[in-house]
Amino acid sequence: MSEKILMAHGAGGKLSGQLVREIILPAFGNEILNELHDGAKIGRLAMTTDSYVVRPIFFSGGNIGKLAVCGTVNDLAVTGAVPKFLSVGVIIEEGFEIEDLKKIAKTMAEAANEAGIKIVTGDTKVVGKGQADGIFINTAGVGELIDGVNISAANVRVGMKILVSGFIGDHATAILGGRHGLDLPDTIKSDCAPLNKLVSEMLSIEPKIAMLRDATRGGIAAVLNEIAEAAQVGILLDEEKIPVREEVRGVCDILGFDVLELANEGKIIAVVPAESSDKILAAMRQNVYGINAVEIGEVVKNSSGKVGLRTAVGGIRIVDMPIGELVPRIC
């Protein structure tokens, strides 16, 4: 490991995993934490926490406040829980515009209302000018686990199908455009959204969904590599089935990015029983946040712990775990 922390250590890829394995788990490891899911299961409750340092604070499709609420709601949802309560901690730099804080708070309230979660406690700290970057937000959430649901990589089996709830790469592309003043089409907006109702509808159709993840830092490449490694299975994707907006694909082609590694803030990856795949997809497409849901691959017995991509020309390439984030500070 590097002697100093790098930006890539916080990006959800190989260096993040190394940080967890070599520092976090040796210090704090226990039977709950060791599951390494997006949230912890504690009896009949689920709990999660996250910190948001996105830059720019306001971007096409949202802002840091909407991102904070939706990100924590989604982390609870993919553990198989109904989000109930949320805490909010803010660290504000001296000189931050009060009007901007009002906009962020209003957006957080709207997102919480849509998700049906209550903001019940919080904290505010102010630091000196130049000692932060405008505003940072921490949110922690508590939810109630749904009876009969057990979301775990241990339940992933060969033959299961991989679903994604819609177009990938929108969020990271929108952040990139806002940060660097790129003249991007109006269709490129962050997909930031609360997905708990979509997840509940999926689980009502099939409580035995094996695994759910929201594909944030590191994109679907990171999420699927983590699932393959944890479940000790292979995963094979079909490139032609993966939904990507042409505008996002164009940005990736110009900048040399792999869209599979781009972050999303409103997309679910689901590993589901093959016999239930069609009816789960039908249910997803009835929800505004799942209308473009598709099946993109399956779990295979070969290449345990690896993710492969069947390309448009018929070959297969390995989809590696990203080392870091192509676009840092996207959440």
C-alpha positions as CSV (number, residue, x, y, z in Angstrom):
1,M,0.0,0.0,0.0
2,S,1.1,3.6,-0.7
3,E,2.5,5.4,2.3
4,K,0.0,8.2,1.7
5,I,-3.7,8.4,0.9
6,L,-4.5,9.0,-2.7
7,M,-7.7,10.2,-4.3
8,A,-8.1,6.7,-5.7
9,H,-8.4,5.2,-2.2
10,G,-11.9,6.8,-2.0
11,A,-13.1,5.8,-5.4
12,G,-14.6,2.4,-4.8
13,G,-12.0,0.4,-6.9
14,K,-8.9,-1.7,-6.2
15,L,-7.3,0.8,-3.9
16,S,-10.5,1.3,-1.9
17,G,-10.7,-2.5,-1.4
18,Q,-7.1,-2.6,-0.3
19,L,-7.7,0.1,2.3
20,V,-10.7,-1.9,3.6
21,R,-8.8,-5.2,3.7
22,E,-5.5,-3.9,5.2
23,I,-6.7,-1.1,7.6
24,I,-10.5,-1.1,8.2
25,L,-11.2,-4.8,8.7
26,P,-8.2,-5.5,10.9
27,A,-9.2,-2.6,13.1
28,F,-13.0,-3.0,13.2
29,G,-13.9,-6.4,11.6
30,N,-16.8,-8.3,13.0
31,E,-19.6,-10.6,11.7
32,I,-21.8,-7.6,10.7
33,L,-19.2,-5.4,9.1
34,N,-17.5,-8.3,7.3
35,E,-20.5,-8.7,5.1
36,L,-19.3,-5.6,3.3
37,H,-22.6,-4.7,1.8
38,D,-24.0,-1.2,1.3
39,G,-25.6,-1.4,4.6
40,A,-25.4,-3.4,7.8
41,K,-28.1,-5.8,9.0
42,I,-28.7,-5.6,12.7
43,G,-31.6,-7.9,13.8
44,R,-34.6,-6.7,11.9
45,L,-33.0,-3.3,11.1
46,A,-30.6,-2.1,8.5
47,M,-28.2,0.8,9.0
48,T,-25.9,2.7,6.6
49,T,-23.9,5.9,6.5
50,D,-22.2,7.9,3.8
51,S,-20.4,11.2,3.3
52,Y,-20.8,13.5,0.2
53,V,-18.1,15.7,-1.1
54,V,-19.2,16.1,-4.8
55,R,-17.8,18.9,-6.9
56,P,-19.6,20.9,-8.2
57,I,-22.2,21.2,-5.5
58,F,-24.9,22.0,-8.0
59,F,-25.0,20.0,-11.2
60,S,-27.4,19.0,-14.0
61,G,-30.1,16.8,-12.5
62,G,-29.4,17.6,-8.8
63,N,-27.2,18.9,-6.1
64,I,-25.2,17.6,-3.1
65,G,-28.3,17.5,-0.9
66,K,-30.4,15.4,-3.2
67,L,-27.4,13.1,-3.7
68,A,-27.0,12.7,0.0
69,V,-30.6,11.7,0.7
70,C,-30.9,9.4,-2.4
71,G,-27.6,7.7,-1.8
72,T,-28.4,6.7,1.7
73,V,-32.0,5.7,0.9
74,N,-30.6,3.5,-1.9
75,D,-28.0,1.9,0.3
76,L,-30.7,0.9,2.7
77,A,-33.0,-0.3,-0.1
78,V,-30.4,-2.7,-1.6
79,T,-29.9,-4.4,1.8
80,G,-33.6,-5.4,1.5
81,A,-34.9,-2.7,3.9
82,V,-37.6,-0.1,3.9
83,P,-35.9,3.2,4.7
84,K,-37.4,4.9,7.8
85,F,-35.1,7.5,9.4
86,L,-32.3,9.7,8.3
87,S,-29.7,11.8,10.1
88,V,-27.9,14.7,8.4
89,G,-24.6,16.2,9.4
90,V,-23.2,19.2,7.5
91,I,-19.7,20.8,7.5
92,I,-19.9,24.3,6.0
93,E,-17.1,26.5,5.0
94,E,-17.2,30.1,6.3
95,G,-18.5,32.4,3.6
96,F,-20.8,29.8,2.0
97,E,-23.9,31.5,0.6
98,I,-27.0,31.2,2.8
99,E,-29.2,31.1,-0.3
100,D,-27.3,28.0,-1.6
101,L,-27.8,26.3,1.8
102,K,-31.6,27.0,1.6
103,K,-31.7,25.4,-1.9
104,I,-29.8,22.4,-0.7
105,A,-32.1,22.0,2.4
106,K,-35.2,22.3,0.2
107,T,-34.0,19.7,-2.2
108,M,-33.1,17.3,0.6
109,A,-36.6,17.7,2.1
110,E,-38.2,17.0,-1.4
111,A,-36.1,13.9,-1.9
112,A,-36.8,12.6,1.6
113,N,-40.6,13.2,1.1
114,E,-40.5,11.3,-2.2
115,A,-38.7,8.4,-0.6
116,G,-41.0,8.4,2.5
117,I,-38.1,8.8,4.9
118,K,-38.0,11.2,7.9
119,I,-35.0,13.4,8.7
120,V,-35.0,13.1,12.5
121,T,-31.6,14.4,13.8
122,G,-28.5,16.1,12.6
123,D,-25.5,18.3,13.3
124,T,-23.9,21.5,11.9
125,K,-20.3,22.5,12.0
126,V,-18.6,25.6,10.4
127,V,-14.9,25.7,9.5
128,G,-12.7,28.6,8.5
129,K,-12.4,29.9,5.0
130,G,-10.3,27.7,2.9
131,Q,-10.6,24.7,5.3
132,A,-13.3,22.9,3.4
133,D,-14.7,23.1,-0.1
134,G,-18.0,24.8,0.3
135,I,-20.1,22.2,2.1
136,F,-19.7,18.5,2.9
137,I,-22.7,16.4,4.0
138,N,-22.9,13.1,6.0
139,T,-26.1,11.1,6.1
140,A,-26.9,8.0,8.1
141,G,-30.0,6.0,7.6
142,V,-32.0,3.3,9.5
143,G,-34.5,1.0,7.8
144,E,-36.7,-2.0,8.6
145,L,-35.7,-5.3,6.8
146,I,-38.5,-6.8,4.7
147,D,-39.6,-10.2,6.0
148,G,-38.6,-13.2,3.9
149,V,-35.9,-11.2,2.0
150,N,-32.2,-12.1,2.3
151,I,-30.0,-10.0,0.1
152,S,-26.5,-11.6,0.2
153,A,-23.7,-12.6,-2.2
154,A,-23.9,-16.0,-0.6
155,N,-27.2,-16.6,-2.4
156,V,-25.8,-16.0,-5.9
157,R,-25.9,-19.1,-8.0
158,V,-24.9,-20.2,-11.5
159,G,-27.6,-19.5,-14.0
160,M,-29.0,-16.4,-12.3
161,K,-29.6,-13.4,-14.5
162,I,-28.1,-9.9,-14.2
163,L,-30.5,-7.0,-14.5
164,V,-29.8,-3.2,-14.6
165,S,-32.6,-0.6,-14.1
166,G,-31.6,1.7,-17.0
167,F,-29.0,3.7,-18.8
168,I,-25.5,3.7,-17.2
169,G,-22.9,6.5,-16.9
170,D,-25.2,9.5,-16.8
171,H,-24.2,10.8,-13.4
172,A,-20.5,10.8,-13.8
173,T,-20.8,12.4,-17.3
174,A,-23.1,15.1,-15.9
175,I,-20.6,15.8,-13.1
176,L,-17.7,15.9,-15.5
177,G,-19.6,18.4,-17.7
178,G,-20.4,20.7,-14.8
179,R,-16.9,20.6,-13.4
180,H,-15.1,21.4,-16.6
181,G,-17.7,23.6,-18.2
182,L,-18.2,21.2,-21.1
183,D,-21.0,22.0,-23.6
184,L,-22.9,18.7,-23.2
185,P,-26.4,18.0,-24.6
186,D,-29.4,18.7,-22.3
187,T,-30.2,15.0,-22.2
188,I,-27.1,14.3,-20.1
189,K,-28.3,14.7,-16.5
190,S,-27.5,13.0,-13.3
191,D,-29.7,10.0,-12.7
192,C,-29.8,10.7,-8.9
193,A,-33.0,9.3,-7.6
194,P,-34.5,7.4,-4.6
195,L,-34.9,3.8,-5.7
196,N,-36.5,2.3,-2.6
197,K,-40.0,2.0,-4.1
198,L,-38.6,0.4,-7.2
199,V,-36.7,-2.1,-5.0
200,S,-39.8,-2.8,-2.9
201,E,-41.8,-3.6,-6.0
202,M,-39.1,-5.9,-7.3
203,L,-39.0,-7.8,-4.0
204,S,-42.8,-8.1,-3.9
205,I,-42.6,-9.9,-7.2
206,E,-39.6,-12.1,-6.2
207,P,-38.5,-12.1,-2.5
208,K,-35.7,-14.5,-3.4
209,I,-33.7,-11.9,-5.4
210,A,-30.1,-12.9,-4.5
211,M,-28.2,-9.7,-4.7
212,L,-28.9,-6.0,-5.1
213,R,-26.4,-3.1,-5.4
214,D,-26.6,0.5,-6.5
215,A,-23.8,1.0,-9.0
216,T,-22.2,4.2,-7.7
217,R,-18.4,4.6,-7.4
218,G,-16.6,2.4,-9.9
219,G,-19.8,1.8,-11.9
220,I,-21.2,-1.6,-12.8
221,A,-17.6,-2.8,-13.3
222,A,-16.8,-2.4,-9.6
223,V,-20.1,-3.7,-8.4
224,L,-20.1,-6.9,-10.5
225,N,-16.5,-7.6,-9.7
226,E,-17.3,-7.4,-6.0
227,I,-20.3,-9.7,-6.4
228,A,-18.2,-12.2,-8.4
229,E,-15.4,-12.2,-5.9
230,A,-17.7,-12.5,-2.8
231,A,-19.9,-15.3,-4.4
232,Q,-16.9,-17.0,-6.1
233,V,-18.8,-17.2,-9.4
234,G,-18.1,-15.9,-12.9
235,I,-20.3,-13.2,-14.5
236,L,-20.7,-12.9,-18.3
237,L,-22.2,-9.7,-19.7
238,D,-23.5,-9.0,-23.2
239,E,-22.1,-5.7,-24.5
240,E,-25.0,-5.1,-26.9
241,K,-27.6,-5.4,-24.2
242,I,-26.0,-2.8,-21.8
243,P,-28.0,0.4,-22.1
244,V,-25.9,3.5,-22.7
245,R,-27.1,6.8,-24.1
246,E,-25.4,7.7,-27.4
247,E,-24.4,11.1,-25.9
248,V,-22.6,9.4,-23.0
249,R,-21.0,6.9,-25.3
250,G,-19.7,9.8,-27.4
251,V,-18.1,11.4,-24.3
252,C,-16.5,8.1,-23.4
253,D,-15.1,7.7,-26.9
254,I,-13.6,11.2,-27.0
255,L,-12.1,11.0,-23.5
256,G,-11.1,7.3,-23.6
257,F,-13.4,6.3,-20.7
258,D,-14.9,2.9,-20.1
259,V,-18.6,3.5,-19.5
260,L,-18.7,0.4,-17.3
261,E,-16.6,2.2,-14.8
262,L,-18.6,5.4,-14.7
263,A,-20.6,6.1,-11.6
264,N,-24.4,6.1,-11.4
265,E,-26.6,7.5,-8.6
266,G,-29.9,6.1,-9.7
267,K,-29.3,2.6,-11.1
268,I,-29.8,-0.8,-9.5
269,I,-27.9,-4.0,-10.4
270,A,-29.9,-7.1,-9.5
271,V,-28.9,-10.8,-9.5
272,V,-32.2,-12.7,-9.8
273,P,-33.4,-16.3,-10.4
274,A,-33.6,-17.0,-14.1
275,E,-37.2,-18.2,-13.9
276,S,-38.2,-14.8,-12.3
277,S,-36.2,-12.5,-14.6
278,D,-39.0,-11.6,-17.0
279,K,-41.6,-10.9,-14.4
280,I,-39.2,-8.8,-12.4
281,L,-38.3,-6.8,-15.5
282,A,-42.0,-6.3,-16.3
283,A,-42.5,-4.9,-12.8
284,M,-39.4,-2.6,-13.0
285,R,-40.6,-1.1,-16.3
286,Q,-43.8,0.0,-14.6
287,N,-41.8,2.3,-12.3
288,V,-40.5,5.7,-13.5
289,Y,-37.0,4.8,-12.4
290,G,-37.0,1.4,-14.1
291,I,-38.7,2.0,-17.5
292,N,-35.4,1.2,-19.3
293,A,-34.6,-1.9,-17.3
294,V,-32.9,-4.8,-19.2
295,E,-31.2,-8.1,-18.7
296,I,-27.5,-7.7,-19.4
297,G,-25.8,-11.0,-18.5
298,E,-25.8,-14.1,-16.3
299,V,-23.9,-15.9,-13.6
300,V,-21.6,-18.7,-15.0
301,K,-19.6,-21.5,-13.5
302,N,-16.3,-20.7,-15.3
303,S,-13.8,-18.0,-14.4
304,S,-14.7,-17.8,-10.7
305,G,-14.4,-14.3,-9.3
306,K,-14.1,-12.7,-12.7
307,V,-16.4,-10.6,-14.9
308,G,-16.3,-11.1,-18.7
309,L,-17.9,-9.0,-21.5
310,R,-19.1,-10.6,-24.7
311,T,-18.2,-7.9,-27.2
312,A,-20.2,-6.8,-30.2
313,V,-17.7,-8.5,-32.5
314,G,-18.1,-11.8,-30.7
315,G,-15.0,-12.0,-28.5
316,I,-14.8,-11.9,-24.7
317,R,-12.8,-9.4,-22.7
318,I,-12.2,-9.3,-19.0
319,V,-13.8,-6.5,-17.1
320,D,-11.3,-5.7,-14.4
321,M,-12.0,-4.0,-11.0
322,P,-11.2,-0.3,-11.6
323,I,-8.1,0.9,-9.7
324,G,-9.7,4.2,-8.9
325,E,-12.5,6.5,-10.2
326,L,-12.4,7.9,-13.7
327,V,-14.1,11.0,-12.4
328,P,-13.2,11.7,-8.7
329,R,-15.5,13.3,-6.2
330,I,-18.7,12.3,-8.0
331,C,-20.6,11.8,-4.7
